[in-house]
Amino acid sequence: SRDPNTIFRGNSLTSKCIDETMKLAGMHYLQVTLKPIIDEICQVHKPCEIDPVKLKDGENLENNRENLRQYVDRIFTVITKSGVSCPTVMCDIFFSLRESAAKRFQGDLDVRYTAVSSFIFLRFFAPAILSPNLFQLTPHHPDPQTSRTLTLISKTIQTLGSLSKSKSANFKESYMATFYDYFNEQKYADAVKNFLDLISSSGRRDHKSIEQPILLKEGFMIKRAQGRKRFGMKNFKKRWFRLTNHEFTYQKSKGDHPLCSIPIENILAVERLEEESFKMKNMFQVIQPERRVLYIQANNCVEAKDWIDILTKVSQCNKKRLTVYHPSAYLNGHWLCCKATADNTPGCTPCTGGLPANIQLDIDGDRETERIYSLFNLYMPKLEKMQEACGSKSVYDGPEEEEYSTFIIDDPKETYKTLRLIIEGVGTLEQEHAQYKRDKFKKTKYGSQEHPIGDKSFQTYIRQQSEISAHSI
């Protein structure tokens, strides 16, 4: 795509593969974000029609608008607050998309957002709202009234997520443009950007590859001195905390020079702290290498959960993450939780991790494998051409052949290896399919229930076999 505004609008092998990945990895994510409110919409049947022409007798346009506005607002909030639940594999894909798009369209500052929103809003949340039965959110297709409500919500959410410059121009219908005026406030665009920043920067090991740190959360909290000085009171002080995708810092006041900076890769666990430690509520701990622990008190339980969730999210791919921790502090020569006396004693309780890592998904593996196989089979000529292009680039560094100039390949050797494995995998499946067909037809009599008289697939097979034997003679 040459136009950053239409990036990923068309279907390609890449976009279809990402669609399949999101559908597989994001099934649980959809359940926890959208299912409760979709269930409510299907059960309550609130009238939400805002097209004056389609209004039923006795319905009030203003009431309907308000019903729809409330639903859109709630779904929008649920989505934009769900960044910490977004599966790591999806975050990694969004990170790569954002970086590639920013490199390709260096003059467009918004392209790092539109590249990600093209998938998470246009190809994930909006279709799931529109057809919840296809995403296992409802058992069957909703009734016509509910379906119309979901269509209106989906269109609005899609536009909110797209961050396009002239929103009203997106709608052919004047009633949609009028309705959208409710959401034409900066706070909606800011919420989308914050959400996209979080899901496209989380869980990366190589944070420094992102030139500009992205601010994820900040605010005042109370922290206990970490005891860096040999002598001195380990007292509690109010500090301004700031989390980016590079580091977690605190300073005396907003804008001051940081007093302490913890790189994201040094966060080994983030867990709640039992109240008995310091007789203080809403406390949590950030555990670092060499058993150093930062104890922090948030303003309330909601804030404490938000900080724990987001700190866990950005550090959950760190290689040295702990599996056990101490739920209480080390005071007066022993751990309050397990009474061990050595301050370097390994933790006594398994880490929560904060997020569901290995969720059991209700997936038909055979069906999904067949879909992916069919997808690669369809694009096999292009994959083979790409493999040739990689081979050509790896061994020959001269002027490109015309037929290979359409491919932009950053790492020809690795791409070649990946493509070879895909092509071999598809080839193996093709051979197994062919063998299965041969075995099945050999064992099945023409005219039986499996292959009744007039069955074209059987006749085609017989014709192919006779051609093969004639050719061999």
C-alpha positions in Angstrom: 0.0 0.0 0.0 1.3 3.4 -1.0 -1.3 5.3 1.0 -0.9 5.1 4.8 -4.7 5.8 5.2 -5.7 2.6 3.4 -3.0 0.4 5.0 -4.2 -3.3 5.4 -7.6 -2.5 3.9 -7.2 -5.2 1.3 -6.8 -9.0 1.9 -3.3 -10.5 1.4 -1.7 -13.7 2.7 -0.2 -11.6 5.6 -3.5 -10.1 6.6 -5.3 -13.4 6.4 -2.6 -15.1 8.5 -2.9 -12.4 11.2 -6.7 -12.7 11.1 -6.4 -16.5 11.8 -3.9 -15.9 14.6 -6.1 -13.3 16.2 -9.1 -15.5 16.0 -7.2 -18.5 17.6 -5.2 -16.6 20.2 -7.8 -14.0 21.0 -10.9 -16.2 21.6 -10.6 -16.0 25.4 -9.7 -12.2 25.1 -13.1 -11.7 23.3 -14.9 -13.7 25.9 -13.7 -11.6 28.8 -14.1 -8.2 27.1 -17.3 -8.5 24.9 -19.3 -11.5 26.0 -21.0 -10.0 29.1 -22.3 -6.9 27.3 -23.2 -8.8 24.1 -25.2 -11.3 26.2 -27.0 -8.3 27.8 -27.8 -6.7 24.4 -29.2 -10.1 23.1 -31.4 -10.6 26.2 -32.7 -7.1 27.0 -33.8 -6.0 23.4 -33.5 -2.3 24.0 -34.7 -0.4 20.9 -31.6 1.3 19.3 -32.8 2.2 15.7 -31.6 5.7 14.9 -32.6 5.8 11.2 -35.8 7.9 11.2 -37.1 6.0 8.1 -36.8 2.6 9.9 -38.3 3.7 13.2 -41.2 1.5 14.5 -44.5 2.9 15.7 -44.3 4.1 19.3 -40.5 4.4 19.3 -38.8 7.6 20.3 -35.8 8.6 18.3 -34.0 10.4 21.2 -34.6 7.5 23.5 -33.1 5.1 20.9 -30.1 7.4 20.4 -29.5 7.4 24.1 -29.8 3.6 24.3 -27.3 3.2 21.5 -24.9 5.8 22.9 -24.8 4.0 26.2 -24.0 0.7 24.6 -21.3 2.2 22.4 -19.8 4.0 25.4 -19.7 0.8 27.5 -18.2 -1.3 24.7 -15.7 1.4 23.9 -14.6 1.6 27.5 -14.4 -2.2 27.9 -12.2 -2.4 24.8 -9.9 0.5 25.6 -9.4 -0.7 29.2 -8.6 -4.2 28.1 -5.0 -3.7 27.0 -3.5 -5.7 29.8 -5.6 -8.8 28.8 -4.4 -8.7 25.1 -2.6 -12.0 24.4 1.2 -11.7 24.2 1.4 -13.2 20.7 -1.0 -10.5 19.4 1.0 -7.8 21.1 4.2 -9.1 19.4 2.5 -9.0 16.0 1.2 -5.5 16.6 4.7 -4.3 17.7 6.2 -5.6 14.4 3.3 -4.1 12.4 3.8 -0.7 14.0 7.6 -0.7 13.5 7.3 -1.8 9.9 4.6 0.8 9.1 6.5 3.6 10.8 9.7 2.7 8.8 7.7 2.6 5.5 5.8 5.8 6.0 8.2 8.0 7.9 6.3 11.2 7.1 3.1 10.0 8.8 3.2 10.1 12.6 -0.2 8.4 12.9 0.6 5.4 10.8 1.9 3.4 13.9 -1.7 3.7 15.2 -3.6 3.1 12.0 -1.5 -0.1 11.2 -2.5 -1.6 14.5 -6.1 -0.4 14.6 -6.6 -1.8 11.1 -6.4 -5.2 12.8 -7.5 -4.9 16.4 -10.6 -2.7 15.6 -11.4 -3.3 11.9 -10.6 -7.1 11.8 -11.1 -8.2 15.4 -13.5 -6.3 17.6 -15.8 -4.8 14.9 -16.5 -8.2 13.2 -17.0 -9.9 16.6 -19.6 -7.3 17.6 -21.3 -7.6 14.1 -21.4 -11.4 14.1 -20.9 -12.7 17.6 -21.9 -16.2 16.6 -18.9 -16.5 14.3 -16.6 -15.7 17.3 -18.3 -18.1 19.8 -19.8 -15.2 21.7 -23.4 -16.4 21.1 -24.6 -19.9 20.2 -26.6 -18.7 17.1 -27.1 -15.7 14.9 -29.0 -12.9 16.7 -32.6 -11.9 15.8 -33.1 -9.1 13.3 -33.6 -6.3 15.9 -30.5 -7.3 17.9 -28.6 -7.8 14.7 -29.4 -4.2 13.7 -28.3 -2.9 17.1 -25.0 -4.8 16.8 -24.5 -3.4 13.3 -24.9 0.2 14.5 -22.5 -0.4 17.4 -19.9 -2.1 15.2 -19.9 0.8 12.7 -19.4 3.3 15.4 -16.7 1.4 17.2 -14.9 0.8 13.9 -14.9 4.5 13.2 -13.8 5.4 16.7 -10.9 2.9 16.4 -9.8 4.1 13.0 -8.7 7.6 14.2 -9.4 9.0 10.7 -9.2 12.8 10.3 -12.8 13.5 9.1 -15.0 11.1 11.0 -18.4 12.3 9.7 -17.2 11.8 6.1 -16.9 8.1 6.9 -20.7 7.7 7.0 -22.9 7.7 3.9 -25.9 8.0 6.1 -26.6 11.5 7.7 -28.2 9.9 10.8 -24.9 8.0 11.5 -22.9 11.3 11.1 -25.3 13.0 13.5 -25.0 10.2 16.0 -21.2 10.2 15.8 -21.1 13.8 17.0 -21.6 12.4 20.5 -18.1 10.9 20.3 -16.3 13.7 18.6 -14.3 14.5 21.7 -10.5 14.4 22.2 -10.9 12.0 25.1 -12.1 9.2 22.8 -9.1 9.6 20.4 -6.7 9.7 23.4 -8.2 6.5 24.9 -7.7 4.7 21.5 -4.1 5.9 21.3 -3.3 4.8 24.8 -4.8 1.4 24.2 -3.0 1.0 20.9 0.3 2.1 22.5 -0.1 -0.6 25.2 -1.0 -3.5 23.0 1.8 -2.7 20.5 4.6 -2.2 23.0 4.0 -4.9 25.6 6.0 -8.0 26.2 9.0 -7.0 24.1 12.5 -8.1 25.1 14.2 -5.5 22.9 12.6 -2.3 24.3 15.5 -0.1 23.2 14.7 -0.8 19.6 11.8 1.6 20.0 13.4 5.0 19.8 10.6 7.0 21.5 9.5 5.6 24.9 5.7 5.4 25.2 4.2 6.6 28.5 1.8 3.9 29.8 0.8 5.1 33.2 1.8 7.7 35.8 0.6 9.1 39.2 1.5 9.7 42.9 1.9 6.7 45.2 3.7 6.0 48.5 6.9 3.9 48.4 9.1 2.5 51.1 12.8 3.3 50.9 14.7 0.4 49.3 17.6 0.6 51.7 20.2 1.5 49.2 22.1 3.4 51.9 23.6 1.2 54.6 22.4 3.4 57.4 19.2 5.4 57.5 15.5 4.9 58.1 13.5 2.9 55.7 10.6 5.2 55.8 7.6 5.9 53.5 7.5 8.8 51.1 5.1 10.1 48.5 6.6 10.0 45.0 5.5 10.6 41.4 5.7 7.2 39.6 6.0 6.9 35.8 5.9 3.8 33.6 7.0 3.7 30.0 7.7 0.7 27.8 11.4 1.2 28.6 11.5 1.8 32.4 9.6 2.3 35.7 10.8 5.4 37.5 9.9 7.6 40.4 10.7 11.3 41.3 9.7 13.8 44.0 7.2 15.6 41.8 6.0 15.4 38.2 8.7 16.7 35.8 11.6 16.3 38.3 14.7 14.3 37.5 14.1 10.6 38.4 15.4 9.5 41.8 15.3 5.8 40.7 14.9 4.0 37.4 14.1 0.3 37.0 14.6 -1.0 33.4 11.6 -3.1 32.3 13.9 -6.1 31.8 14.8 -5.9 35.6 11.2 -6.5 36.7 11.1 -10.1 37.7 7.7 -10.2 39.4 4.9 -7.8 40.4 2.7 -9.1 43.3 0.4 -7.9 46.0 1.8 -7.5 49.5 0.0 -8.8 52.5 -1.4 -6.1 54.8 0.3 -7.5 57.9 3.7 -6.5 56.6 3.4 -2.8 57.3 -0.3 -2.6 58.5 -1.1 -0.7 55.3 -3.7 -1.5 52.6 -3.4 -1.6 48.8 0.3 -2.5 48.8 2.2 -4.3 46.1 5.8 -5.2 45.4 8.1 -4.9 42.4 10.8 -7.6 42.7 14.2 -7.0 41.0 17.4 -8.9 40.6 19.4 -9.9 43.7 16.2 -10.0 45.8 15.8 -6.2 45.8 12.1 -5.3 46.4 10.3 -2.0 46.0 7.2 -1.8 48.2 4.5 0.6 47.0 1.2 1.7 48.4 -1.5 2.8 45.8 -4.3 5.2 46.6 -7.0 2.6 46.5 -7.6 -1.0 45.5 -8.6 -0.1 41.9 -5.4 1.8 41.4 -3.3 -1.0 43.0 -4.9 -3.5 40.5 -4.3 -1.2 37.5 -0.6 -0.8 38.4 -0.1 -4.5 39.1 -1.8 -5.5 35.8 0.1 -3.0 33.6 3.5 -3.7 35.2 2.9 -7.4 34.8 1.9 -6.9 31.2 5.0 -5.0 30.1 7.4 -7.4 32.0 5.7 -10.8 31.3 8.1 -11.8 28.6 11.3 -11.1 30.7 13.5 -14.2 30.5 14.3 -14.3 34.3 10.8 -13.9 35.6 10.4 -15.5 39.0 8.1 -18.5 39.6 7.9 -18.0 43.5 7.8 -15.0 45.8 7.3 -13.9 49.4 3.8 -12.5 49.9 5.0 -10.6 53.0 8.1 -8.4 53.7 11.4 -9.3 55.4 11.3 -7.5 58.8 13.2 -7.9 62.1 15.5 -10.7 60.7 12.9 -13.0 59.1 10.2 -13.3 56.4 6.8 -12.7 58.0 5.2 -15.2 55.6 7.4 -18.3 56.0 9.5 -17.3 59.0 12.8 -18.1 57.1 15.7 -16.1 58.5 17.9 -15.6 55.5 16.9 -12.6 53.4 17.9 -14.4 50.2 15.6 -17.4 50.8 13.7 -18.3 47.6 10.0 -17.3 47.7 7.5 -19.5 49.5 4.4 -18.9 47.3 3.9 -19.4 43.5 3.8 -16.2 41.5 0.3 -15.4 40.1 1.6 -13.9 36.9 -1.5 -11.7 37.0 -2.7 -12.9 33.5 -4.0 -16.2 32.1 -1.0 -17.4 30.1 -2.0 -20.9 28.9 -5.7 -20.8 28.4 -7.4 -23.9 27.2 -9.3 -22.9 24.1 -12.3 -24.7 22.7 -10.8 -25.1 19.2 -11.4 -27.7 16.5 -7.7 -28.3 15.6 -8.5 -30.3 12.5 -10.8 -27.6 11.1 -8.4 -24.8 11.8 -5.4 -26.8 10.3 -7.5 -27.3 7.2 -8.2 -23.6 7.0 -4.6 -22.7 7.3 -3.5 -25.4 4.8 -6.1 -24.1 2.3 -4.8 -20.6 2.8 -1.2 -21.5 2.1 -2.2 -23.8 -0.8 -4.0 -20.9 -2.5 -1.0 -18.7 -2.3 1.6 -21.4 -3.1 2.8 -19.8 -6.4 3.5 -16.6 -4.5 5.3 -18.4 -1.7 7.5 -20.3 -4.2 8.3 -17.1 -5.9 9.2 -15.4 -2.6 11.5 -18.4 -1.8 13.2 -17.9 -5.2 13.6 -14.2 -4.4 15.2 -15.0 -1.0 17.6 -17.5 -2.6 18.5 -15.0 -5.3 19.1 -12.2 -2.7 21.2 -14.4 -0.4 23.7 -15.6 -3.1 23.6 -12.8 -5.6 23.9 -9.2 -4.5 23.7 -7.5 -7.9 20.8 -5.7 -9.7 17.5 -7.3 -8.8 15.7 -9.3 -11.4 12.5 -7.6 -12.5 10.2 -10.5 -11.3 11.6 -10.3 -7.7 11.5 -6.5 -7.3 7.9 -6.6 -5.9 9.2 -8.3 -2.6 10.7 -6.3 0.2 12.7 -8.8 2.3 14.7 -7.7 5.3 16.3 -11.0 6.2 16.5 -13.3 3.1 18.2 -16.2 4.9 15.6 -16.5 7.7 12.7 -15.8 5.4 14.0 -18.6 3.1 14.1 -21.1 6.0 10.6 -20.2 7.1 9.2 -20.4 3.6 10.9 -23.8 3.0 9.3 -25.2 6.2 5.8 -23.9 5.1 6.1 -25.3 1.6 7.4 -28.7 2.9 4.5 -28.8 5.4 1.9 -28.1 2.8 3.5 -30.7 0.5 3.4 -33.3 3.2 -0.3 -32.7 3.9 -1.0 -32.8 0.1 0.6 -36.2 -0.2 -1.3 -37.5 2.8 -4.6 -36.2 1.3 -3.9 -37.9 -2.0 -3.0 -41.2 -0.2 -6.1 -41.0 1.9 -8.3 -40.5 -1.3 -6.6 -43.4 -3.1 -7.1 -45.7 -0.1 -10.7 -44.6 0.4 -11.7 -45.1 -3.3 -9.9 -48.5 -3.4 -12.0 -49.8 -0.5 -15.3 -48.3 -1.7 -17.5 -49.9 -4.3 -19.1 -47.7 -6.9 -22.8 -47.7 -6.2 -22.4 -48.0 -2.5 -23.8 -45.4 0.0 -20.4 -43.6 0.2 -20.1 -43.4 -3.6 -23.6 -43.6 -5.2 -24.0 -43.9 -9.0 -23.5 -40.5 -10.5 -21.0 -39.4 -7.9 -18.7 -37.0 -9.8 -15.8 -37.1 -7.4 -15.6 -40.9 -7.9 -15.9 -40.6 -11.7 -13.2 -38.0 -11.8 -10.9 -40.2 -9.6 -11.5 -43.3 -12.0 -10.7 -41.1 -15.0 -7.5 -39.8 -13.4 -6.4 -43.3 -12.5 -7.0 -44.6 -16.1 -5.0 -41.6 -17.4 -2.1 -42.4 -15.0 -2.1 -46.1 -16.0 -2.4 -45.2 -19.8 0.5 -42.7 -19.4 2.7 -45.3 -17.7 2.1 -47.8 -20.5 
